Amino acid sequence: MNSIEEIESVFYEFRIEYYNRIGRFGNDEYICIGKSNLNRVLYIAFEITDAKIRPFTCIPNNKNAKKLYESNKKT
């Protein structure tokens, strides 16, 4: 299980974000892929409501997300 602190930590470091105009539930959603404070690559789907980020899906160590993250990270 992912803690709130772990999910939040992804937003403080290098991450890949993109906008998904039509999300799974018909709402605008954003995707974030980044490394957490526990050194795991997380795939996070979230929406922005009332100037707040509301994550609704978090998948740890997704193979495709990890590959995308590592290929875009500048070391």
N, CA, C and O atoms as a Tripos MOL2 file, in Angstrom:
@<TRIPOS>MOLECULE
protein
  300   299    75     0     0
PROTEIN
NO_CHARGES

@<TRIPOS>ATOM
      1 N           0.8360   -1.1740    0.0000 N.3       1 MET1
      2 CA          0.0000    0.0000    0.0000 C.3       1 MET1
      3 C           0.8820    1.2390    0.0000 C.2       1 MET1
      4 O           1.9620    1.2430    0.5910 O.2       1 MET1
      5 N           0.4230    2.2740   -0.6560 N.am      2 ASN2
      6 CA          1.1840    3.5180   -0.7520 C.3       2 ASN2
      7 C           0.6580    4.5070    0.2840 C.2       2 ASN2
      8 O          -0.5480    4.7290    0.3950 O.2       2 ASN2
      9 N           1.5740    5.0920    1.0330 N.am      3 SER3
     10 CA          1.1670    6.0990    2.0100 C.3       3 SER3
     11 C           1.0010    7.4450    1.3120 C.2       3 SER3
     12 O           1.5190    7.6670    0.2170 O.2       3 SER3
     13 N           0.2790    8.3210    1.9650 N.am      4 ILE4
     14 CA          0.0890    9.6690    1.4290 C.3       4 ILE4
     15 C           1.4390   10.3570    1.2760 C.2       4 ILE4
     16 O           1.6860   11.0490    0.2880 O.2       4 ILE4
     17 N           2.3060   10.1620    2.2570 N.am      5 GLU5
     18 CA          3.6270   10.7940    2.2100 C.3       5 GLU5
     19 C           4.4350   10.3010    1.0120 C.2       5 GLU5
     20 O           5.1310   11.0820    0.3640 O.2       5 GLU5
     21 N           4.3410    9.0130    0.7230 N.am      6 GLU6
     22 CA          5.0850    8.4830   -0.4200 C.3       6 GLU6
     23 C           4.5510    9.0570   -1.7280 C.2       6 GLU6
     24 O           5.3300    9.4320   -2.6050 O.2       6 GLU6
     25 N           3.2420    9.1260   -1.8620 N.am      7 ILE7
     26 CA          2.6430    9.6820   -3.0860 C.3       7 ILE7
     27 C           3.0250   11.1490   -3.2330 C.2       7 ILE7
     28 O           3.3990   11.5780   -4.3240 O.2       7 ILE7
     29 N           2.9380   11.9220   -2.1620 N.am      8 GLU8
     30 CA          3.2990   13.3390   -2.2170 C.3       8 GLU8
     31 C           4.7580   13.5410   -2.5980 C.2       8 GLU8
     32 O           5.0860   14.4980   -3.2990 O.2       8 GLU8
     33 N           5.6380   12.6540   -2.1460 N.am      9 SER9
     34 CA          7.0660   12.8160   -2.4040 C.3       9 SER9
     35 C           7.3910   12.7930   -3.9020 C.2       9 SER9
     36 O           8.3870   13.3850   -4.3190 O.2       9 SER9
     37 N           6.5920   12.1390   -4.6940 N.am     10 VAL10
     38 CA          6.8220   12.0790   -6.1460 C.3      10 VAL10
     39 C           6.7360   13.4750   -6.7640 C.2      10 VAL10
     40 O           7.4420   13.7680   -7.7290 O.2      10 VAL10
     41 N           5.8810   14.3330   -6.2200 N.am     11 PHE11
     42 CA          5.6680   15.6640   -6.7840 C.3      11 PHE11
     43 C           6.7900   16.6440   -6.4490 C.2      11 PHE11
     44 O           6.8040   17.7580   -6.9720 O.2      11 PHE11
     45 N           7.7360   16.2520   -5.5820 N.am     12 TYR12
     46 CA          8.8330   17.1500   -5.1820 C.3      12 TYR12
     47 C          10.1210   16.9390   -5.9620 C.2      12 TYR12
     48 O          11.0390   17.7520   -5.8540 O.2      12 TYR12
     49 N          10.2140   15.8770   -6.7400 N.am     13 GLU13
     50 CA         11.4350   15.5620   -7.4800 C.3      13 GLU13
     51 C          11.1420   15.5090   -8.9800 C.2      13 GLU13
     52 O          10.0380   15.8330   -9.4170 O.2      13 GLU13
     53 N          12.1440   15.0970   -9.7610 N.am     14 PHE14
     54 CA         11.9390   14.9490  -11.1960 C.3      14 PHE14
     55 C          10.7810   13.9840  -11.4420 C.2      14 PHE14
     56 O          10.6980   12.9200  -10.8280 O.2      14 PHE14
     57 N           9.8990   14.3740  -12.3440 N.am     15 ARG15
     58 CA          8.7590   13.5300  -12.6840 C.3      15 ARG15
     59 C           8.3210   13.8360  -14.1080 C.2      15 ARG15
     60 O           8.6470   14.8830  -14.6680 O.2      15 ARG15
     61 N           7.5930   12.9210  -14.6650 N.am     16 ILE16
     62 CA          6.9920   13.1050  -15.9720 C.3      16 ILE16
     63 C           5.5080   13.3250  -15.7320 C.2      16 ILE16
     64 O           4.8600   12.5310  -15.0500 O.2      16 ILE16
     65 N           4.9700   14.3970  -16.2890 N.am     17 GLU17
     66 CA          3.5400   14.6590  -16.1580 C.3      17 GLU17
     67 C           2.9540   14.8980  -17.5280 C.2      17 GLU17
     68 O           3.5770   15.5210  -18.3880 O.2      17 GLU17
     69 N           1.7690   14.4050  -17.7200 N.am     18 TYR18
     70 CA          1.0460   14.7300  -18.9380 C.3      18 TYR18
     71 C          -0.4450   14.7500  -18.6710 C.2      18 TYR18
     72 O          -0.9440   14.1560  -17.7150 O.2      18 TYR18
     73 N          -1.1320   15.4490  -19.5440 N.am     19 TYR19
     74 CA         -2.5690   15.6720  -19.4240 C.3      19 TYR19
     75 C          -3.3030   14.6390  -20.2500 C.2      19 TYR19
     76 O          -2.9490   14.3940  -21.4030 O.2      19 TYR19
     77 N          -4.3200   14.0340  -19.6700 N.am     20 ASN20
     78 CA         -5.1670   13.0800  -20.3660 C.3      20 ASN20
     79 C          -6.5500   13.7130  -20.4460 C.2      20 ASN20
     80 O          -7.3040   13.7030  -19.4730 O.2      20 ASN20
     81 N          -6.8760   14.2610  -21.6040 N.am     21 ARG21
     82 CA         -8.1000   15.0500  -21.7630 C.3      21 ARG21
     83 C          -9.3560   14.2870  -21.3640 C.2      21 ARG21
     84 O         -10.2350   14.8420  -20.7050 O.2      21 ARG21
     85 N          -9.4440   13.0580  -21.7450 N.am     22 ILE22
     86 CA        -10.6080   12.2580  -21.3850 C.3      22 ILE22
     87 C         -10.1410   11.1040  -20.5210 C.2      22 ILE22
     88 O          -9.6280   10.1010  -21.0170 O.2      22 ILE22
     89 N         -10.3240   11.2590  -19.2410 N.am     23 GLY23
     90 CA         -9.8970   10.2420  -18.3000 C.3      23 GLY23
     91 C         -10.8420    9.0570  -18.2770 C.2      23 GLY23
     92 O         -11.8500    9.0220  -18.9820 O.2      23 GLY23
     93 N         -10.4990    8.1160  -17.4700 N.am     24 ARG24
     94 CA        -11.2490    6.8750  -17.3650 C.3      24 ARG24
     95 C         -12.6960    7.1140  -16.9360 C.2      24 ARG24
     96 O         -13.5910    6.3730  -17.3410 O.2      24 ARG24
     97 N         -12.9270    8.1300  -16.1280 N.am     25 PHE25
     98 CA        -14.2720    8.4090  -15.6300 C.3      25 PHE25
     99 C         -14.9300    9.5850  -16.3590 C.2      25 PHE25
    100 O         -15.9340   10.1210  -15.8890 O.2      25 PHE25
    101 N         -14.3750    9.9810  -17.4930 N.am     26 GLY26
    102 CA        -14.9320   11.0810  -18.2630 C.3      26 GLY26
    103 C         -14.4910   12.4490  -17.7830 C.2      26 GLY26
    104 O         -14.9180   13.4590  -18.3420 O.2      26 GLY26
    105 N         -13.6520   12.5090  -16.7680 N.am     27 ASN27
    106 CA        -13.1360   13.7770  -16.2490 C.3      27 ASN27
    107 C         -11.7540   14.0440  -16.8240 C.2      27 ASN27
    108 O         -11.0690   13.1290  -17.2800 O.2      27 ASN27
    109 N         -11.3550   15.3090  -16.7960 N.am     28 ASP28
    110 CA         -9.9730   15.6300  -17.1420 C.3      28 ASP28
    111 C          -9.0800   15.0450  -16.0660 C.2      28 ASP28
    112 O          -9.3660   15.1590  -14.8740 O.2      28 ASP28
    113 N          -8.0040   14.4230  -16.4950 N.am     29 GLU29
    114 CA         -7.0860   13.8640  -15.5160 C.3      29 GLU29
    115 C          -5.6530   14.0860  -15.9710 C.2      29 GLU29
    116 O          -5.3830   14.3510  -17.1420 O.2      29 GLU29
    117 N          -4.7620   13.9720  -15.0320 N.am     30 TYR30
    118 CA         -3.3390   14.1070  -15.2800 C.3      30 TYR30
    119 C          -2.6600   12.8150  -14.8490 C.2      30 TYR30
    120 O          -3.1440   12.1000  -13.9710 O.2      30 TYR30
    121 N          -1.5370   12.5360  -15.4830 N.am     31 ILE31
    122 CA         -0.7320   11.3710  -15.1510 C.3      31 ILE31
    123 C           0.6350   11.8790  -14.7050 C.2      31 ILE31
    124 O           1.2020   12.7890  -15.3090 O.2      31 ILE31
    125 N           1.1400   11.2880  -13.6570 N.am     32 CYS32
    126 CA          2.4600   11.6340  -13.1360 C.3      32 CYS32
    127 C           3.2290   10.3300  -12.9230 C.2      32 CYS32
    128 O           2.7080    9.3790  -12.3400 O.2      32 CYS32
    129 N           4.4530   10.2980  -13.3940 N.am     33 ILE33
    130 CA          5.3270    9.1500  -13.1790 C.3      33 ILE33
    131 C           6.6110    9.6860  -12.5530 C.2      33 ILE33
    132 O           7.2740   10.5540  -13.1200 O.2      33 ILE33
    133 N           6.9460    9.1670  -11.3960 N.am     34 GLY34
    134 CA          8.1480    9.6420  -10.7270 C.3      34 GLY34
    135 C           8.5870    8.6940   -9.6360 C.2      34 GLY34
    136 O           7.8910    7.7370   -9.2960 O.2      34 GLY34
    137 N           9.7570    8.9810   -9.0940 N.am     35 LYS35
    138 CA         10.3430    8.1360   -8.0520 C.3      35 LYS35
    139 C           9.9570    8.6910   -6.6840 C.2      35 LYS35
    140 O          10.0400    9.8950   -6.4430 O.2      35 LYS35
    141 N           9.5370    7.8020   -5.8020 N.am     36 SER36
    142 CA          9.0930    8.2050   -4.4680 C.3      36 SER36
    143 C          10.2690    8.2560   -3.4880 C.2      36 SER36
    144 O          11.4020    7.9070   -3.8190 O.2      36 SER36
    145 N           9.9530    8.7000   -2.2780 N.am     37 ASN37
    146 CA         10.9650    8.7380   -1.2270 C.3      37 ASN37
    147 C          11.4020    7.3360   -0.7890 C.2      37 ASN37
    148 O          12.4100    7.1950   -0.0960 O.2      37 ASN37
    149 N          10.6600    6.3050   -1.1820 N.am     38 LEU38
    150 CA         11.0440    4.9180   -0.9030 C.3      38 LEU38
    151 C          11.7440    4.2780   -2.1040 C.2      38 LEU38
    152 O          11.9280    3.0620   -2.1590 O.2      38 LEU38
    153 N          12.1320    5.1340   -3.0710 N.am     39 ASN39
    154 CA         12.8900    4.7220   -4.2480 C.3      39 ASN39
    155 C          12.1010    3.7810   -5.1660 C.2      39 ASN39
    156 O          12.6730    2.9120   -5.8250 O.2      39 ASN39
    157 N          10.7850    3.9680   -5.1950 N.am     40 ARG40
    158 CA          9.9360    3.1970   -6.1060 C.3      40 ARG40
    159 C           9.3820    4.1470   -7.1610 C.2      40 ARG40
    160 O           9.0460    5.2910   -6.8540 O.2      40 ARG40
    161 N           9.2860    3.6790   -8.3940 N.am     41 VAL41
    162 CA          8.6700    4.4750   -9.4570 C.3      41 VAL41
    163 C           7.1640    4.2720   -9.3490 C.2      41 VAL41
    164 O           6.6710    3.1450   -9.3940 O.2      41 VAL41
    165 N           6.4390    5.3870   -9.2040 N.am     42 LEU42
    166 CA          4.9930    5.3320   -9.0670 C.3      42 LEU42
    167 C           4.3190    5.9490  -10.2880 C.2      42 LEU42
    168 O           4.7770    6.9600  -10.8210 O.2      42 LEU42
    169 N           3.2420    5.3380  -10.7150 N.am     43 TYR43
    170 CA          2.3630    5.8570  -11.7610 C.3      43 TYR43
    171 C           1.1270    6.3770  -11.0290 C.2      43 TYR43
    172 O           0.3930    5.6030  -10.4150 O.2      43 TYR43
    173 N           0.9020    7.6900  -11.0980 N.am     44 ILE44
    174 CA         -0.1840    8.3060  -10.3450 C.3      44 ILE44
    175 C          -1.1280    9.0060  -11.3180 C.2      44 ILE44
    176 O          -0.6980    9.8370  -12.1180 O.2      44 ILE44
    177 N          -2.4050    8.6710  -11.2470 N.am     45 ALA45
    178 CA         -3.4350    9.3950  -11.9890 C.3      45 ALA45
    179 C          -4.1030   10.3280  -10.9870 C.2      45 ALA45
    180 O          -4.4680    9.9090   -9.8880 O.2      45 ALA45
    181 N          -4.2640   11.6070  -11.3720 N.am     46 PHE46
    182 CA         -4.8390   12.5690  -10.4370 C.3      46 PHE46
    183 C          -5.6520   13.6120  -11.1840 C.2      46 PHE46
    184 O          -5.5480   13.7480  -12.4030 O.2      46 PHE46
    185 N          -6.4570   14.3420  -10.4370 N.am     47 GLU47
    186 CA         -7.1910   15.4670  -10.9940 C.3      47 GLU47
    187 C          -6.9300   16.6760  -10.1230 C.2      47 GLU47
    188 O          -6.5260   16.5520   -8.9670 O.2      47 GLU47
    189 N          -7.1630   17.8330  -10.6860 N.am     48 ILE48
    190 CA         -6.9870   19.0750   -9.9440 C.3      48 ILE48
    191 C          -8.3710   19.6800   -9.7500 C.2      48 ILE48
    192 O          -9.0520   20.0260  -10.7150 O.2      48 ILE48
    193 N          -8.7750   19.8020   -8.4950 N.am     49 THR49
    194 CA        -10.0660   20.3980   -8.1630 C.3      49 THR49
    195 C          -9.8600   21.4350   -7.0780 C.2      49 THR49
    196 O          -9.1790   21.1780   -6.0850 O.2      49 THR49
    197 N         -10.4410   22.5990   -7.2640 N.am     50 ASP50
    198 CA        -10.3110   23.6800   -6.2810 C.3      50 ASP50
    199 C          -8.8550   23.9360   -5.9170 C.2      50 ASP50
    200 O          -8.5250   24.1360   -4.7480 O.2      50 ASP50
    201 N          -7.9860   23.9290   -6.9250 N.am     51 ALA51
    202 CA         -6.5470   24.1760   -6.7570 C.3      51 ALA51
    203 C          -5.8690   23.1370   -5.8590 C.2      51 ALA51
    204 O          -4.8250   23.4170   -5.2700 O.2      51 ALA51
    205 N          -6.4520   21.9500   -5.7530 N.am     52 LYS52
    206 CA         -5.8550   20.8630   -4.9850 C.3      52 LYS52
    207 C          -5.6540   19.6560   -5.8920 C.2      52 LYS52
    208 O          -6.4510   19.3920   -6.7920 O.2      52 LYS52
    209 N          -4.5740   18.9350   -5.6330 N.am     53 ILE53
    210 CA         -4.2980   17.7050   -6.3750 C.3      53 ILE53
    211 C          -4.9770   16.5550   -5.6510 C.2      53 ILE53
    212 O          -4.7800   16.3570   -4.4520 O.2      53 ILE53
    213 N          -5.7780   15.8020   -6.3890 N.am     54 ARG54
    214 CA         -6.4840   14.6570   -5.7990 C.3      54 ARG54
    215 C          -6.1170   13.3920   -6.5590 C.2      54 ARG54
    216 O          -6.7010   13.1080   -7.6050 O.2      54 ARG54
    217 N          -5.1490   12.6230   -6.0420 N.am     55 PRO55
    218 CA         -4.7980   11.3720   -6.7080 C.3      55 PRO55
    219 C          -5.8900   10.3300   -6.4860 C.2      55 PRO55
    220 O          -6.4320   10.2030   -5.3880 O.2      55 PRO55
    221 N          -6.2020    9.5900   -7.5450 N.am     56 PHE56
    222 CA         -7.2090    8.5460   -7.3830 C.3      56 PHE56
    223 C          -6.7040    7.1810   -7.8010 C.2      56 PHE56
    224 O          -7.3870    6.1810   -7.5780 O.2      56 PHE56
    225 N          -5.5240    7.1130   -8.4020 N.am     57 THR57
    226 CA         -4.9070    5.8340   -8.7320 C.3      57 THR57
    227 C          -3.4070    5.9640   -8.5220 C.2      57 THR57
    228 O          -2.7990    6.9590   -8.9190 O.2      57 THR57
    229 N          -2.8150    4.9570   -7.8960 N.am     58 CYS58
    230 CA         -1.3690    4.9150   -7.7410 C.3      58 CYS58
    231 C          -0.9190    3.4730   -7.9140 C.2      58 CYS58
    232 O          -1.3190    2.5880   -7.1570 O.2      58 CYS58
    233 N          -0.0870    3.2500   -8.9170 N.am     59 ILE59
    234 CA          0.4030    1.9090   -9.2040 C.3      59 ILE59
    235 C           1.9220    1.9070   -9.0110 C.2      59 ILE59
    236 O           2.6390    2.5930   -9.7400 O.2      59 ILE59
    237 N           2.4150    1.1410   -8.0350 N.am     60 PRO60
    238 CA          3.8610    1.1050   -7.8060 C.3      60 PRO60
    239 C           4.5690    0.1650   -8.7730 C.2      60 PRO60
    240 O           4.0550   -0.8910   -9.1430 O.2      60 PRO60
    241 N           5.7650    0.5850   -9.1670 N.am     61 ASN61
    242 CA          6.6690   -0.2570   -9.9570 C.3      61 ASN61
    243 C           6.0460   -0.8530  -11.2110 C.2      61 ASN61
    244 O           6.3170   -2.0020  -11.5590 O.2      61 ASN61
    245 N           5.2160   -0.0760  -11.8860 N.am     62 ASN62
    246 CA          4.6710   -0.4800  -13.1750 C.3      62 ASN62
    247 C           5.8250   -0.5630  -14.1650 C.2      62 ASN62
    248 O           6.5750    0.4010  -14.3190 O.2      62 ASN62
    249 N           5.9780   -1.6920  -14.8330 N.am     63 LYS63
    250 CA          7.1260   -1.9380  -15.7140 C.3      63 LYS63
    251 C           7.2420   -0.8870  -16.8230 C.2      63 LYS63
    252 O           8.3350   -0.3840  -17.0820 O.2      63 LYS63
    253 N           6.1380   -0.5550  -17.4740 N.am     64 ASN64
    254 CA          6.1810    0.4350  -18.5530 C.3      64 ASN64
    255 C           6.4660    1.8380  -18.0300 C.2      64 ASN64
    256 O           7.1980    2.5990  -18.6630 O.2      64 ASN64
    257 N           5.8920    2.1840  -16.8780 N.am     65 ALA65
    258 CA          6.1330    3.4980  -16.2900 C.3      65 ALA65
    259 C           7.5880    3.6400  -15.8840 C.2      65 ALA65
    260 O           8.1960    4.6910  -16.0900 O.2      65 ALA65
    261 N           8.1460    2.5880  -15.3100 N.am     66 LYS66
    262 CA          9.5570    2.6240  -14.8930 C.3      66 LYS66
    263 C          10.4740    2.8180  -16.0990 C.2      66 LYS66
    264 O          11.4330    3.5860  -16.0360 O.2      66 LYS66
    265 N          10.1800    2.1280  -17.1860 N.am     67 LYS67
    266 CA         10.9750    2.2490  -18.4060 C.3      67 LYS67
    267 C          10.8990    3.6820  -18.9620 C.2      67 LYS67
    268 O          11.9170    4.2470  -19.3620 O.2      67 LYS67
    269 N           9.6980    4.2630  -18.9870 N.am     68 LEU68
    270 CA          9.5160    5.6280  -19.4630 C.3      68 LEU68
    271 C          10.2440    6.6200  -18.5700 C.2      68 LEU68
    272 O          10.8960    7.5390  -19.0650 O.2      68 LEU68
    273 N          10.1400    6.4410  -17.2680 N.am     69 TYR69
    274 CA         10.8010    7.3330  -16.3190 C.3      69 TYR69
    275 C          12.3130    7.2980  -16.4970 C.2      69 TYR69
    276 O          12.9540    8.3430  -16.6040 O.2      69 TYR69
    277 N          12.8790    6.1020  -16.5290 N.am     70 GLU70
    278 CA         14.3340    5.9650  -16.6400 C.3      70 GLU70
    279 C          14.8530    6.5080  -17.9720 C.2      70 GLU70
    280 O          15.9470    7.0690  -18.0150 O.2      70 GLU70
    281 N          14.1000    6.3550  -19.0470 N.am     71 SER71
    282 CA         14.5600    6.8380  -20.3480 C.3      71 SER71
    283 C          14.5020    8.3690  -20.4520 C.2      71 SER71
    284 O          15.1840    8.9540  -21.2930 O.2      71 SER71
    285 N          13.6910    9.0240  -19.6020 N.am     72 ASN72
    286 CA         13.5680   10.4710  -19.6510 C.3      72 ASN72
    287 C          14.3420   11.1890  -18.5630 C.2      72 ASN72
    288 O          14.5080   12.4070  -18.6270 O.2      72 ASN72
    289 N          14.8170   10.4660  -17.5730 N.am     73 LYS73
    290 CA         15.5480   11.0820  -16.4740 C.3      73 LYS73
    291 C          16.9340   11.4870  -16.9370 C.2      73 LYS73
    292 O          17.6700   10.6900  -17.5210 O.2      73 LYS73
    293 N          17.2710   12.7140  -16.6730 N.am     74 LYS74
    294 CA         18.5980   13.2230  -17.0060 C.3      74 LYS74
    295 C          19.4640   13.1100  -15.7590 C.2      74 LYS74
    296 O          19.1440   13.6980  -14.7260 O.2      74 LYS74
    297 N          20.5460   12.3680  -15.8480 N.am     75 THR75
    298 CA         21.4080   12.1760  -14.6770 C.3      75 THR75
    299 C          22.6150   13.0640  -14.7260 C.2      75 THR75
    300 O          23.4440   13.0300  -13.8180 O.2      75 THR75
@<TRIPOS>BOND
     1     1     2 1
     2     2     3 1
     3     3     4 2
     4     3     5 am
     5     5     6 1
     6     6     7 1
     7     7     8 2
     8     7     9 am
     9     9    10 1
    10    10    11 1
    11    11    12 2
    12    11    13 am
    13    13    14 1
    14    14    15 1
    15    15    16 2
    16    15    17 am
    17    17    18 1
    18    18    19 1
    19    19    20 2
    20    19    21 am
    21    21    22 1
    22    22    23 1
    23    23    24 2
    24    23    25 am
    25    25    26 1
    26    26    27 1
    27    27    28 2
    28    27    29 am
    29    29    30 1
    30    30    31 1
    31    31    32 2
    32    31    33 am
    33    33    34 1
    34    34    35 1
    35    35    36 2
    36    35    37 am
    37    37    38 1
    38    38    39 1
    39    39    40 2
    40    39    41 am
    41    41    42 1
    42    42    43 1
    43    43    44 2
    44    43    45 am
    45    45    46 1
    46    46    47 1
    47    47    48 2
    48    47    49 am
    49    49    50 1
    50    50    51 1
    51    51    52 2
    52    51    53 am
    53    53    54 1
    54    54    55 1
    55    55    56 2
    56    55    57 am
    57    57    58 1
    58    58    59 1
    59    59    60 2
    60    59    61 am
    61    61    62 1
    62    62    63 1
    63    63    64 2
    64    63    65 am
    65    65    66 1
    66    66    67 1
    67    67    68 2
    68    67    69 am
    69    69    70 1
    70    70    71 1
    71    71    72 2
    72    71    73 am
    73    73    74 1
    74    74    75 1
    75    75    76 2
    76    75    77 am
    77    77    78 1
    78    78    79 1
    79    79    80 2
    80    79    81 am
    81    81    82 1
    82    82    83 1
    83    83    84 2
    84    83    85 am
    85    85    86 1
    86    86    87 1
    87    87    88 2
    88    87    89 am
    89    89    90 1
    90    90    91 1
    91    91    92 2
    92    91    93 am
    93    93    94 1
    94    94    95 1
    95    95    96 2
    96    95    97 am
    97    97    98 1
    98    98    99 1
    99    99   100 2
   100    99   101 am
   101   101   102 1
   102   102   103 1
   103   103   104 2
   104   103   105 am
   105   105   106 1
   106   106   107 1
   107   107   108 2
   108   107   109 am
   109   109   110 1
   110   110   111 1
   111   111   112 2
   112   111   113 am
   113   113   114 1
   114   114   115 1
   115   115   116 2
   116   115   117 am
   117   117   118 1
   118   118   119 1
   119   119   120 2
   120   119   121 am
   121   121   122 1
   122   122   123 1
   123   123   124 2
   124   123   125 am
   125   125   126 1
   126   126   127 1
   127   127   128 2
   128   127   129 am
   129   129   130 1
   130   130   131 1
   131   131   132 2
   132   131   133 am
   133   133   134 1
   134   134   135 1
   135   135   136 2
   136   135   137 am
   137   137   138 1
   138   138   139 1
   139   139   140 2
   140   139   141 am
   141   141   142 1
   142   142   143 1
   143   143   144 2
   144   143   145 am
   145   145   146 1
   146   146   147 1
   147   147   148 2
   148   147   149 am
   149   149   150 1
   150   150   151 1
   151   151   152 2
   152   151   153 am
   153   153   154 1
   154   154   155 1
   155   155   156 2
   156   155   157 am
   157   157   158 1
   158   158   159 1
   159   159   160 2
   160   159   161 am
   161   161   162 1
   162   162   163 1
   163   163   164 2
   164   163   165 am
   165   165   166 1
   166   166   167 1
   167   167   168 2
   168   167   169 am
   169   169   170 1
   170   170   171 1
   171   171   172 2
   172   171   173 am
   173   173   174 1
   174   174   175 1
   175   175   176 2
   176   175   177 am
   177   177   178 1
   178   178   179 1
   179   179   180 2
   180   179   181 am
   181   181   182 1
   182   182   183 1
   183   183   184 2
   184   183   185 am
   185   185   186 1
   186   186   187 1
   187   187   188 2
   188   187   189 am
   189   189   190 1
   190   190   191 1
   191   191   192 2
   192   191   193 am
   193   193   194 1
   194   194   195 1
   195   195   196 2
   196   195   197 am
   197   197   198 1
   198   198   199 1
   199   199   200 2
   200   199   201 am
   201   201   202 1
   202   202   203 1
   203   203   204 2
   204   203   205 am
   205   205   206 1
   206   206   207 1
   207   207   208 2
   208   207   209 am
   209   209   210 1
   210   210   211 1
   211   211   212 2
   212   211   213 am
   213   213   214 1
   214   214   215 1
   215   215   216 2
   216   215   217 am
   217   217   218 1
   218   218   219 1
   219   219   220 2
   220   219   221 am
   221   221   222 1
   222   222   223 1
   223   223   224 2
   224   223   225 am
   225   225   226 1
   226   226   227 1
   227   227   228 2
   228   227   229 am
   229   229   230 1
   230   230   231 1
   231   231   232 2
   232   231   233 am
   233   233   234 1
   234   234   235 1
   235   235   236 2
   236   235   237 am
   237   237   238 1
   238   238   239 1
   239   239   240 2
   240   239   241 am
   241   241   242 1
   242   242   243 1
   243   243   244 2
   244   243   245 am
   245   245   246 1
   246   246   247 1
   247   247   248 2
   248   247   249 am
   249   249   250 1
   250   250   251 1
   251   251   252 2
   252   251   253 am
   253   253   254 1
   254   254   255 1
   255   255   256 2
   256   255   257 am
   257   257   258 1
   258   258   259 1
   259   259   260 2
   260   259   261 am
   261   261   262 1
   262   262   263 1
   263   263   264 2
   264   263   265 am
   265   265   266 1
   266   266   267 1
   267   267   268 2
   268   267   269 am
   269   269   270 1
   270   270   271 1
   271   271   272 2
   272   271   273 am
   273   273   274 1
   274   274   275 1
   275   275   276 2
   276   275   277 am
   277   277   278 1
   278   278   279 1
   279   279   280 2
   280   279   281 am
   281   281   282 1
   282   282   283 1
   283   283   284 2
   284   283   285 am
   285   285   286 1
   286   286   287 1
   287   287   288 2
   288   287   289 am
   289   289   290 1
   290   290   291 1
   291   291   292 2
   292   291   293 am
   293   293   294 1
   294   294   295 1
   295   295   296 2
   296   295   297 am
   297   297   298 1
   298   298   299 1
   299   299   300 2
@<TRIPOS>SUBSTRUCTURE
     1 MET1         2 RESIDUE 1 A MET
     2 ASN2         6 RESIDUE 1 A ASN
     3 SER3        10 RESIDUE 1 A SER
     4 ILE4        14 RESIDUE 1 A ILE
     5 GLU5        18 RESIDUE 1 A GLU
     6 GLU6        22 RESIDUE 1 A GLU
     7 ILE7        26 RESIDUE 1 A ILE
     8 GLU8        30 RESIDUE 1 A GLU
     9 SER9        34 RESIDUE 1 A SER
    10 VAL10       38 RESIDUE 1 A VAL
    11 PHE11       42 RESIDUE 1 A PHE
    12 TYR12       46 RESIDUE 1 A TYR
    13 GLU13       50 RESIDUE 1 A GLU
    14 PHE14       54 RESIDUE 1 A PHE
    15 ARG15       58 RESIDUE 1 A ARG
    16 ILE16       62 RESIDUE 1 A ILE
    17 GLU17       66 RESIDUE 1 A GLU
    18 TYR18       70 RESIDUE 1 A TYR
    19 TYR19       74 RESIDUE 1 A TYR
    20 ASN20       78 RESIDUE 1 A ASN
    21 ARG21       82 RESIDUE 1 A ARG
    22 ILE22       86 RESIDUE 1 A ILE
    23 GLY23       90 RESIDUE 1 A GLY
    24 ARG24       94 RESIDUE 1 A ARG
    25 PHE25       98 RESIDUE 1 A PHE
    26 GLY26      102 RESIDUE 1 A GLY
    27 ASN27      106 RESIDUE 1 A ASN
    28 ASP28      110 RESIDUE 1 A ASP
    29 GLU29      114 RESIDUE 1 A GLU
    30 TYR30      118 RESIDUE 1 A TYR
    31 ILE31      122 RESIDUE 1 A ILE
    32 CYS32      126 RESIDUE 1 A CYS
    33 ILE33      130 RESIDUE 1 A ILE
    34 GLY34      134 RESIDUE 1 A GLY
    35 LYS35      138 RESIDUE 1 A LYS
    36 SER36      142 RESIDUE 1 A SER
    37 ASN37      146 RESIDUE 1 A ASN
    38 LEU38      150 RESIDUE 1 A LEU
    39 ASN39      154 RESIDUE 1 A ASN
    40 ARG40      158 RESIDUE 1 A ARG
    41 VAL41      162 RESIDUE 1 A VAL
    42 LEU42      166 RESIDUE 1 A LEU
    43 TYR43      170 RESIDUE 1 A TYR
    44 ILE44      174 RESIDUE 1 A ILE
    45 ALA45      178 RESIDUE 1 A ALA
    46 PHE46      182 RESIDUE 1 A PHE
    47 GLU47      186 RESIDUE 1 A GLU
    48 ILE48      190 RESIDUE 1 A ILE
    49 THR49      194 RESIDUE 1 A THR
    50 ASP50      198 RESIDUE 1 A ASP
    51 ALA51      202 RESIDUE 1 A ALA
    52 LYS52      206 RESIDUE 1 A LYS
    53 ILE53      210 RESIDUE 1 A ILE
    54 ARG54      214 RESIDUE 1 A ARG
    55 PRO55      218 RESIDUE 1 A PRO
    56 PHE56      222 RESIDUE 1 A PHE
    57 THR57      226 RESIDUE 1 A THR
    58 CYS58      230 RESIDUE 1 A CYS
    59 ILE59      234 RESIDUE 1 A ILE
    60 PRO60      238 RESIDUE 1 A PRO
    61 ASN61      242 RESIDUE 1 A ASN
    62 ASN62      246 RESIDUE 1 A ASN
    63 LYS63      250 RESIDUE 1 A LYS
    64 ASN64      254 RESIDUE 1 A ASN
    65 ALA65      258 RESIDUE 1 A ALA
    66 LYS66      262 RESIDUE 1 A LYS
    67 LYS67      266 RESIDUE 1 A LYS
    68 LEU68      270 RESIDUE 1 A LEU
    69 TYR69      274 RESIDUE 1 A TYR
    70 GLU70      278 RESIDUE 1 A GLU
    71 SER71      282 RESIDUE 1 A SER
    72 ASN72      286 RESIDUE 1 A ASN
    73 LYS73      290 RESIDUE 1 A LYS
    74 LYS74      294 RESIDUE 1 A LYS
    75 THR75      298 RESIDUE 1 A THR
